[in-house]
Amino acid sequence: MRLAIVKLSALGDIIHASFLPQMIKNSIKDITIDWFVEERFSEILKFNPYIDNIIPLKLKEKNKLQEIKKIFRYKNRYDKVIDLQGLLKSAFISKVLGESYGFDKNSVREKIASFFYDKCFYIPYGENVIIRNFELAKHSLNLDIKKDALYSKQPSLFYSKTVEKNIDNFLNPKQKNIVIIVGSSWESKIYPKEKFLNIVKKMDANFLISWGSKKEKSSAEYIANNSSNAKILPKMSLDELKALIAKSDLTIGADSGPTHIAWALNKPSITIFGPTPSWRNTLQSKINVVIDCKKEINPLKLDKKDMCIQNIDENEIIQKAKRLLLC
């Protein structure tokens, strides 16, 4: 069987689906899996032995003609296509590629997308995003797998061995190494740098601060310049970031793609949630825990101006971090 997975963006959403190729190949032996993804996120999938081909697309560019031609080169190449994105553009791509499967009109983000699928399934939009991916793949491929498998999954992200040596230079073998992710996609999802600084000062650990933008770098510099046990990292590629998190003891950050890398790698993490629902945007385990604003949040009506994350007590994060470091 030839299978295509269509999950174009965003970084965190791709990470939340990264376990699927492994799960599918463990159930179906004679299968090849290709993944269609936005080029800027394609590095997160690289070196995955369960993905046969990664097909990067540049659908964000103004001139999309070349990309559309590229898609049509794969027309009807696949026996089945699973659209995990649920948007009109991803549904169109899926229809071109082969027999397409997706969410039905009552559980898809853009209802019109469901009309492009050869077969669609009702999986509530308010369900946990990881479980939604699991259920869609399970129904599309008639897999006999229970949800419990998600809690015993193997690491689902991989990195090149060539970056390991550089990563080792940042680690302290005599201390616990904790990665801090200071940024996120919305201002209201970012945990205050002052509170991150308090966490750093109150813990005996080697803190490594990751950043991706100028504003994030400024926050990282603030923390590093006002503490003795925090280092600001150089700007890292996704491959380097995967390796860093894999070799560190704990990752702390907001609801963002880089933080969710820890879940995919089966590494301890604390994800701090503000205006997004923690119960939907990650899957908790003994080593992957969340701290949120303790309020009801409707995933269909997110308030990007809700700054409740600023009220989360850093001492609660410290307490959870110390417990995780004992695991």
KEKE-3310 file (N, C-alpha, C; in steps of 0.2 Angstrom, whole numbers, plus 5000, padded with zeros to 4 digits):
npx = (5004:5002:5004:4999:5002:4994:4999:5001:5005:5004:5020:5019:5007:5011:5021:5012:5007:5017:5019:5012:5017:5026:5017:5008:5016:5020:5009:5004:5013:5017:5019:5021:5025:5022:5025:5017:5021:5023:5037:5045:5043:5048:5059:5057:5053:5063:5075:5067:5064:5053:5046:5045:5046:5048:5038:5041:5032:5028:5017:5014:5019:5017:5016:5009:5009:5020:5020:5008:5009:5018:5012:5002:5011:5011:4999:4985:4994:4994:4987:4979:4975:4977:4970:4976:4975:4963:4959:4953:4963:4972:4963:4960:4973:4974:4964:4968:4979:4975:4964:4955:4954:4946:4941:4923:4910:4905:4916:4927:4939:4937:4923:4919:4930:4927:4919:4928:4933:4934:4930:4924:4925:4917:4924:4925:4928:4932:4939:4954:4969:4979:4973:4963:4970:4975:4963:4958:4967:4966:4953:4953:4962:4958:4964:4968:4970:4971:4968:4976:4989:4995:5001:5011:5020:5034:5049:5045:5051:5066:5084:5099:5115:5126:5125:5126:5138:5140:5129:5133:5142:5135:5129:5129:5138:5138:5126:5108:5101:5091:5080:5074:5060:5057:5048:5032:5018:5008:5007:5000:5002:5014:5025:5029:5045:5051:5046:5051:5065:5064:5062:5074:5083:5079:5082:5094:5102:5107:5103:5097:5093:5082:5078:5069:5066:5070:5064:5062:5075:5079:5072:5078:5091:5089:5086:5097:5107:5104:5106:5116:5117:5111:5111:5112:5107:5114:5105:5095:5094:5080:5083:5095:5088:5080:5089:5095:5084:5082:5093:5093:5087:5075:5062:5055:5041:5030:5014:5019:5027:5041:5041:5033:5040:5047:5037:5035:5048:5048:5053:5055:5043:5037:5023:5016:5001:4991:4979:4974:4967:4973:4969:4966:4977:4989:4995:4994:5006:5015:5028:5026:5019:5006:5003:4990:4978:4968:4954:4939:4940:4935:4938:4934:4932:4944:4952:4963:4968:4968:4977:4980:4990:5000:4997:5000:5008:5025:5031:5024:5027:5041:5040:5034:5044:5055:5050:5049:5062:5067:5062)
npy = (4994:5011:5026:5042:5056:5071:5084:5100:5111:5118:5120:5114:5106:5097:5090:5084:5075:5066:5054:5045:5038:5028:5021:5016:5009:4999:4991:4989:4980:4980:4993:5010:5026:5043:5060:5076:5092:5109:5118:5125:5119:5106:5101:5096:5083:5076:5063:5053:5036:5030:5037:5037:5046:5064:5077:5093:5108:5124:5133:5145:5155:5169:5166:5152:5143:5134:5126:5120:5113:5104:5096:5090:5081:5070:5065:5054:5044:5037:5024:5027:5042:5053:5066:5076:5089:5097:5108:5118:5119:5108:5098:5098:5095:5082:5076:5076:5068:5055:5042:5049:5053:5060:5072:5074:5086:5091:5091:5097:5109:5119:5118:5116:5108:5095:5090:5086:5074:5056:5048:5052:5055:5057:5065:5073:5091:5097:5087:5080:5085:5076:5064:5065:5064:5051:5044:5047:5041:5028:5024:5027:5018:5006:5001:4990:4996:5002:5017:5017:5014:5026:5031:5023:5024:5025:5036:5049:5058:5062:5065:5071:5063:5071:5083:5081:5082:5096:5100:5094:5102:5112:5106:5102:5090:5088:5094:5095:5097:5110:5115:5130:5137:5152:5158:5160:5158:5168:5183:5182:5169:5168:5165:5176:5184:5188:5180:5168:5170:5170:5157:5151:5156:5150:5137:5124:5121:5118:5130:5131:5142:5144:5152:5161:5172:5190:5197:5186:5183:5194:5192:5181:5185:5194:5185:5177:5187:5191:5181:5167:5154:5152:5150:5158:5151:5149:5154:5140:5126:5116:5103:5103:5108:5097:5088:5094:5094:5081:5077:5083:5086:5091:5100:5116:5127:5137:5134:5128:5124:5120:5117:5106:5097:5089:5080:5072:5066:5058:5064:5072:5086:5102:5111:5126:5134:5147:5156:5145:5128:5117:5103:5100:5102:5095:5079:5073:5065:5054:5060:5071:5085:5098:5115:5126:5140:5137:5138:5137:5135:5138:5129:5133:5146:5155:5167:5178:5189:5186:5187:5178:5169:5176:5176:5164:5155:5155:5146:5135:5129:5127:5117:5106:5104:5100:5088:5081:5080:5070:5059)
npz = (5000:4996:5005:5009:5019:5024:5031:5034:5042:5058:5066:5079:5077:5068:5075:5084:5077:5073:5078:5070:5058:5063:5071:5062:5053:5061:5062:5049:5038:5024:5018:5011:5016:5013:5016:5015:5017:5023:5017:5026:5038:5037:5041:5054:5052:5047:5045:5050:5052:5048:5039:5022:5011:5012:5006:5003:5002:4996:5000:5005:4997:4986:4972:4967:4957:4953:4964:4963:4951:4955:4965:4957:4950:4958:4956:4959:4964:4976:4986:4997:5006:5019:5026:5038:5041:5038:5031:5017:5007:5010:5009:4995:4990:4995:4988:4975:4976:4978:4984:4996:5014:5028:5041:5045:5040:5052:5061:5056:5053:5042:5035:5021:5017:5019:5009:4999:5002:4999:5009:5025:5043:5059:5071:5085:5085:5096:5103:5110:5101:5098:5100:5090:5078:5080:5080:5067:5058:5062:5059:5045:5040:5045:5057:5071:5085:5101:5111:5122:5117:5114:5125:5127:5117:5106:5105:5093:5085:5076:5075:5066:5069:5067:5074:5087:5094:5095:5103:5115:5120:5126:5137:5155:5163:5177:5182:5182:5167:5160:5148:5142:5134:5128:5119:5109:5098:5100:5109:5121:5124:5130:5143:5157:5156:5168:5177:5173:5176:5190:5192:5187:5196:5208:5207:5207:5194:5176:5165:5149:5137:5124:5108:5095:5088:5087:5097:5106:5108:5115:5127:5132:5134:5144:5155:5155:5158:5171:5179:5186:5182:5169:5152:5136:5121:5105:5090:5084:5073:5068:5069:5077:5089:5092:5095:5106:5116:5117:5124:5135:5152:5156:5149:5149:5144:5135:5127:5113:5097:5099:5113:5113:5107:5116:5121:5110:5109:5121:5132:5148:5152:5155:5151:5149:5149:5143:5135:5128:5127:5139:5140:5127:5119:5121:5127:5142:5153:5164:5164:5156:5159:5163:5166:5169:5167:5175:5171:5161:5144:5128:5114:5101:5102:5105:5114:5110:5117:5130:5144:5155:5158:5163:5177:5182:5195:5198:5207:5207:5195:5198:5208:5202:5192:5200:5205:5193:5189:5198:5193)
capx = (5000:5006:5000:5001:4999:4994:4999:5006:5007:5010:5025:5016:5002:5015:5024:5007:5005:5023:5019:5008:5020:5028:5011:5005:5020:5020:5002:5004:5020:5019:5016:5026:5022:5025:5022:5016:5022:5026:5044:5048:5042:5049:5065:5055:5051:5069:5078:5062:5065:5046:5043:5049:5048:5045:5037:5040:5028:5029:5010:5013:5021:5012:5016:5009:5008:5025:5019:5002:5011:5022:5007:4999:5015:5009:4991:4983:5000:4993:4981:4975:4978:4974:4971:4975:4974:4956:4958:4951:4969:4974:4958:4961:4979:4972:4959:4973:4984:4972:4958:4956:4950:4947:4936:4917:4908:4904:4921:4933:4940:4934:4917:4920:4935:4924:4916:4933:4935:4930:4927:4925:4923:4915:4929:4924:4934:4934:4943:4962:4972:4983:4968:4960:4975:4975:4956:4957:4971:4964:4947:4955:4966:4955:4969:4966:4974:4968:4971:4982:4995:4998:5004:5017:5023:5041:5050:5043:5055:5073:5089:5105:5120:5131:5124:5126:5144:5139:5125:5136:5146:5131:5127:5134:5137:5137:5120:5103:5101:5084:5079:5068:5057:5054:5043:5026:5015:5004:5009:4996:5004:5021:5026:5034:5053:5053:5045:5056:5071:5064:5063:5081:5087:5078:5084:5101:5102:5110:5097:5098:5087:5081:5074:5069:5065:5073:5060:5063:5082:5079:5070:5083:5097:5087:5086:5104:5111:5102:5107:5123:5116:5107:5115:5108:5109:5114:5099:5096:5090:5075:5087:5098:5083:5078:5095:5096:5079:5083:5099:5092:5083:5068:5060:5049:5039:5023:5011:5022:5030:5047:5040:5030:5046:5049:5032:5037:5054:5047:5057:5051:5042:5031:5020:5013:4995:4987:4972:4973:4965:4978:4967:4966:4983:4994:4993:4998:5008:5019:5033:5024:5014:5004:5001:4986:4975:4962:4948:4936:4942:4931:4943:4931:4932:4950:4953:4971:4970:4967:4984:4979:4996:5004:4996:5002:5013:5031:5033:5020:5032:5047:5038:5033:5050:5059:5047:5051:5069:5068:5060)
capy = (5000:5018:5030:5049:5060:5078:5089:5105:5116:5122:5116:5110:5101:5092:5086:5080:5069:5063:5047:5041:5034:5023:5017:5013:5003:4993:4988:4987:4979:4981:5000:5015:5032:5049:5066:5082:5097:5116:5117:5128:5114:5100:5098:5093:5076:5073:5057:5048:5030:5027:5041:5035:5052:5070:5081:5100:5113:5132:5136:5152:5160:5172:5162:5145:5139:5129:5121:5116:5108:5099:5092:5086:5076:5065:5063:5047:5039:5034:5020:5031:5049:5055:5074:5078:5097:5099:5114:5118:5118:5102:5093:5099:5091:5075:5073:5075:5063:5048:5041:5054:5052:5066:5074:5076:5093:5093:5090:5099:5117:5122:5113:5114:5103:5088:5088:5084:5068:5051:5046:5056:5053:5062:5065:5080:5096:5098:5082:5081:5085:5070:5058:5066:5062:5044:5041:5048:5036:5022:5023:5027:5012:5000:4998:4987:4999:5006:5023:5016:5014:5033:5032:5018:5025:5026:5043:5049:5063:5060:5070:5068:5062:5076:5089:5079:5085:5103:5100:5092:5108:5116:5103:5102:5083:5088:5096:5094:5102:5111:5119:5135:5140:5158:5161:5156:5161:5173:5187:5180:5162:5169:5166:5182:5183:5189:5174:5163:5172:5168:5149:5150:5158:5146:5130:5122:5117:5122:5132:5133:5146:5144:5158:5160:5179:5195:5198:5181:5183:5199:5189:5176:5189:5196:5180:5175:5192:5192:5175:5164:5147:5151:5152:5159:5147:5152:5152:5133:5123:5111:5097:5105:5108:5090:5084:5097:5092:5074:5075:5087:5082:5094:5106:5121:5132:5138:5130:5130:5118:5118:5114:5100:5092:5085:5075:5068:5063:5055:5067:5076:5093:5106:5115:5132:5136:5153:5156:5139:5123:5112:5096:5098:5104:5090:5073:5072:5058:5055:5064:5077:5088:5105:5120:5131:5145:5134:5141:5134:5138:5135:5129:5136:5154:5157:5174:5180:5195:5184:5187:5174:5166:5180:5175:5158:5156:5151:5141:5129:5126:5124:5111:5101:5103:5096:5081:5077:5078:5064:5053)
capz = (5000:4996:5009:5009:5025:5022:5037:5031:5047:5060:5069:5085:5075:5064:5080:5087:5072:5071:5080:5066:5053:5067:5073:5056:5050:5066:5061:5042:5036:5017:5017:5011:5019:5011:5020:5012:5023:5021:5017:5032:5044:5035:5045:5060:5051:5044:5049:5053:5048:5047:5033:5016:5008:5014:5000:5005:4998:4998:4998:5007:4993:4981:4965:4969:4951:4953:4969:4961:4947:4959:4968:4951:4948:4962:4955:4960:4966:4982:4988:5002:5008:5026:5027:5045:5042:5038:5027:5010:5003:5011:5006:4988:4989:4996:4982:4969:4977:4978:4988:5002:5020:5032:5046:5042:5040:5059:5065:5052:5054:5037:5033:5014:5015:5020:5002:4994:5004:4997:5015:5031:5049:5064:5077:5088:5084:5103:5106:5110:5094:5097:5099:5084:5073:5081:5078:5060:5055:5064:5055:5038:5038:5049:5062:5077:5090:5106:5113:5127:5113:5114:5132:5127:5111:5106:5102:5086:5081:5076:5073:5064:5074:5066:5078:5094:5097:5096:5108:5121:5122:5130:5143:5161:5166:5184:5184:5178:5161:5158:5142:5143:5128:5130:5115:5107:5092:5102:5115:5126:5126:5132:5150:5158:5157:5175:5181:5171:5179:5197:5192:5186:5202:5214:5206:5206:5187:5171:5161:5142:5134:5117:5106:5088:5085:5090:5104:5111:5110:5121:5134:5134:5136:5151:5160:5156:5161:5177:5183:5185:5180:5163:5146:5130:5116:5098:5086:5082:5068:5071:5070:5083:5094:5093:5099:5113:5120:5118:5128:5142:5158:5156:5145:5151:5140:5134:5122:5107:5094:5102:5119:5112:5104:5122:5121:5104:5111:5127:5137:5153:5150:5158:5146:5152:5145:5144:5133:5124:5132:5140:5139:5120:5115:5122:5130:5148:5155:5171:5163:5152:5163:5161:5171:5165:5171:5179:5168:5155:5138:5122:5108:5095:5103:5108:5115:5110:5122:5137:5147:5161:5159:5168:5184:5184:5200:5196:5212:5205:5190:5202:5212:5197:5189:5205:5205:5186:5189:5202:5189)
cpx = (5004:5001:5003:4998:5000:4993:5004:5009:5003:5015:5022:5011:5006:5018:5019:5005:5011:5023:5016:5012:5023:5022:5008:5009:5021:5014:5002:5011:5022:5016:5022:5022:5026:5021:5022:5016:5024:5033:5047:5048:5045:5055:5063:5054:5057:5072:5073:5062:5058:5043:5048:5051:5044:5044:5036:5036:5029:5022:5009:5015:5016:5011:5015:5008:5013:5023:5013:5004:5015:5017:5004:5004:5014:5002:4990:4989:4998:4986:4976:4979:4974:4976:4970:4974:4967:4955:4956:4958:4972:4969:4959:4967:4977:4968:4963:4977:4981:4966:4959:4951:4952:4941:4929:4916:4907:4910:4928:4933:4936:4929:4918:4925:4932:4921:4921:4935:4931:4927:4929:4922:4921:4920:4929:4929:4936:4938:4951:4965:4976:4978:4964:4964:4975:4969:4955:4961:4969:4958:4949:4958:4964:4960:4965:4970:4970:4972:4977:4989:4999:5002:5010:5021:5031:5043:5048:5046:5063:5078:5095:5111:5126:5130:5125:5133:5143:5134:5128:5140:5142:5129:5132:5133:5136:5131:5115:5102:5093:5084:5073:5066:5054:5048:5037:5023:5011:5008:5006:4998:5011:5021:5031:5041:5055:5052:5049:5063:5070:5064:5070:5085:5085:5079:5091:5101:5106:5105:5100:5092:5087:5077:5074:5068:5069:5070:5062:5070:5083:5077:5075:5089:5095:5088:5094:5109:5110:5103:5114:5122:5112:5112:5110:5111:5110:5107:5100:5092:5085:5079:5091:5094:5081:5083:5096:5091:5080:5088:5099:5088:5076:5068:5054:5048:5032:5020:5013:5025:5036:5046:5037:5035:5047:5044:5034:5043:5054:5052:5053:5049:5036:5029:5015:5007:4992:4980:4970:4971:4970:4976:4966:4972:4989:4991:4998:5000:5012:5025:5032:5018:5012:5003:4997:4983:4969:4956:4946:4937:4939:4936:4940:4931:4938:4950:4961:4973:4969:4975:4984:4986:5001:5003:4998:5009:5020:5033:5029:5024:5038:5045:5037:5040:5055:5056:5049:5058:5071:5066:5065)
cpy = (5006:5023:5037:5052:5067:5082:5094:5109:5115:5117:5111:5104:5096:5087:5082:5075:5065:5056:5042:5036:5027:5018:5013:5007:4998:4989:4985:4986:4981:4988:5005:5022:5039:5055:5072:5087:5104:5115:5120:5124:5107:5097:5094:5085:5073:5068:5052:5042:5027:5031:5039:5041:5058:5075:5088:5104:5120:5135:5143:5157:5163:5168:5155:5140:5133:5123:5117:5111:5102:5094:5087:5080:5070:5062:5056:5042:5035:5030:5024:5037:5051:5062:5075:5086:5099:5106:5113:5116:5111:5096:5093:5094:5084:5072:5072:5069:5056:5048:5044:5052:5058:5067:5076:5083:5095:5093:5093:5107:5121:5117:5111:5109:5096:5086:5085:5077:5062:5047:5050:5053:5058:5060:5072:5085:5097:5093:5084:5080:5079:5064:5059:5063:5054:5041:5042:5042:5029:5020:5023:5021:5005:4997:4996:4990:5003:5012:5022:5016:5021:5034:5027:5019:5026:5033:5043:5055:5060:5065:5067:5068:5067:5082:5087:5082:5092:5104:5099:5098:5112:5113:5102:5095:5083:5091:5094:5099:5103:5116:5124:5137:5146:5161:5157:5160:5167:5177:5184:5173:5162:5170:5172:5180:5184:5183:5168:5164:5169:5160:5148:5151:5153:5139:5129:5118:5121:5123:5134:5136:5146:5149:5157:5167:5184:5197:5192:5181:5189:5196:5184:5179:5192:5191:5178:5180:5193:5186:5172:5157:5146:5154:5153:5155:5151:5150:5145:5131:5119:5105:5098:5105:5102:5087:5087:5095:5085:5072:5079:5083:5085:5100:5110:5126:5132:5133:5132:5124:5116:5115:5107:5094:5087:5079:5070:5063:5058:5058:5072:5084:5096:5111:5120:5134:5142:5152:5150:5133:5118:5105:5095:5098:5100:5084:5072:5065:5059:5060:5071:5080:5095:5109:5125:5136:5143:5137:5137:5138:5134:5135:5132:5144:5156:5165:5176:5185:5193:5183:5183:5171:5169:5179:5168:5158:5151:5146:5135:5125:5123:5118:5105:5099:5099:5089:5077:5076:5072:5058:5049)
cpz = (5000:5000:5009:5015:5023:5029:5036:5036:5053:5064:5075:5082:5071:5070:5083:5083:5070:5073:5075:5061:5057:5069:5067:5053:5055:5065:5054:5039:5029:5015:5016:5013:5016:5015:5017:5018:5020:5022:5024:5039:5043:5039:5051:5059:5048:5049:5052:5049:5045:5041:5027:5012:5011:5008:5003:5000:5000:4996:5001:5003:4988:4975:4967:4963:4951:4958:4967:4956:4950:4962:4963:4949:4952:4961:4955:4961:4972:4983:4992:5004:5014:5026:5035:5047:5042:5035:5020:5005:5004:5008:4998:4986:4989:4990:4976:4970:4976:4982:4995:5008:5025:5037:5042:5043:5047:5063:5062:5053:5049:5034:5026:5012:5015:5013:4997:4996:5001:5003:5021:5037:5054:5070:5080:5087:5091:5107:5106:5103:5093:5096:5093:5078:5073:5078:5070:5056:5056:5060:5047:5036:5042:5053:5068:5083:5095:5108:5118:5123:5113:5120:5132:5121:5112:5104:5095:5082:5081:5073:5070:5069:5073:5071:5085:5097:5099:5102:5115:5124:5127:5137:5149:5164:5173:5187:5180:5173:5159:5153:5143:5136:5130:5125:5113:5101:5094:5108:5121:5129:5129:5140:5152:5159:5164:5179:5179:5175:5187:5197:5191:5193:5208:5213:5204:5199:5182:5166:5154:5139:5127:5114:5098:5084:5089:5097:5109:5113:5116:5127:5136:5137:5143:5156:5161:5159:5168:5182:5182:5183:5173:5157:5140:5125:5109:5095:5083:5077:5072:5073:5076:5090:5097:5097:5106:5118:5122:5123:5135:5146:5158:5152:5148:5146:5139:5128:5115:5104:5097:5109:5118:5109:5110:5122:5116:5106:5117:5132:5142:5151:5155:5153:5150:5147:5148:5141:5128:5129:5133:5138:5131:5116:5116:5126:5136:5150:5162:5170:5159:5155:5161:5167:5167:5170:5175:5177:5162:5149:5132:5116:5102:5096:5108:5109:5116:5114:5129:5140:5154:5163:5163:5175:5186:5189:5198:5201:5211:5200:5193:5205:5207:5193:5194:5205:5198:5186:5193:5198:5186)
residu = (MET:ARG:LEU:ALA:ILE:VAL:LYS:LEU:SER:ALA:LEU:GLY:ASP:ILE:ILE:HIS:ALA:SER:PHE:LEU:PRO:GLN:MET:ILE:LYS:ASN:SER:ILE:LYS:ASP:ILE:THR:ILE:ASP:TRP:PHE:VAL:GLU:GLU:ARG:PHE:SER:GLU:ILE:LEU:LYS:PHE:ASN:PRO:TYR:ILE:ASP:ASN:ILE:ILE:PRO:LEU:LYS:LEU:LYS:GLU:LYS:ASN:LYS:LEU:GLN:GLU:ILE:LYS:LYS:ILE:PHE:ARG:TYR:LYS:ASN:ARG:TYR:ASP:LYS:VAL:ILE:ASP:LEU:GLN:GLY:LEU:LEU:LYS:SER:ALA:PHE:ILE:SER:LYS:VAL:LEU:GLY:GLU:SER:TYR:GLY:PHE:ASP:LYS:ASN:SER:VAL:ARG:GLU:LYS:ILE:ALA:SER:PHE:PHE:TYR:ASP:LYS:CYS:PHE:TYR:ILE:PRO:TYR:GLY:GLU:ASN:VAL:ILE:ILE:ARG:ASN:PHE:GLU:LEU:ALA:LYS:HIS:SER:LEU:ASN:LEU:ASP:ILE:LYS:LYS:ASP:ALA:LEU:TYR:SER:LYS:GLN:PRO:SER:LEU:PHE:TYR:SER:LYS:THR:VAL:GLU:LYS:ASN:ILE:ASP:ASN:PHE:LEU:ASN:PRO:LYS:GLN:LYS:ASN:ILE:VAL:ILE:ILE:VAL:GLY:SER:SER:TRP:GLU:SER:LYS:ILE:TYR:PRO:LYS:GLU:LYS:PHE:LEU:ASN:ILE:VAL:LYS:LYS:MET:ASP:ALA:ASN:PHE:LEU:ILE:SER:TRP:GLY:SER:LYS:LYS:GLU:LYS:SER:SER:ALA:GLU:TYR:ILE:ALA:ASN:ASN:SER:SER:ASN:ALA:LYS:ILE:LEU:PRO:LYS:MET:SER:LEU:ASP:GLU:LEU:LYS:ALA:LEU:ILE:ALA:LYS:SER:ASP:LEU:THR:ILE:GLY:ALA:ASP:SER:GLY:PRO:THR:HIS:ILE:ALA:TRP:ALA:LEU:ASN:LYS:PRO:SER:ILE:THR:ILE:PHE:GLY:PRO:THR:PRO:SER:TRP:ARG:ASN:THR:LEU:GLN:SER:LYS:ILE:ASN:VAL:VAL:ILE:ASP:CYS:LYS:LYS:GLU:ILE:ASN:PRO:LEU:LYS:LEU:ASP:LYS:LYS:ASP:MET:CYS:ILE:GLN:ASN:ILE:ASP:GLU:ASN:GLU:ILE:ILE:GLN:LYS:ALA:LYS:ARG:LEU:LEU:LEU:CYS)
# end
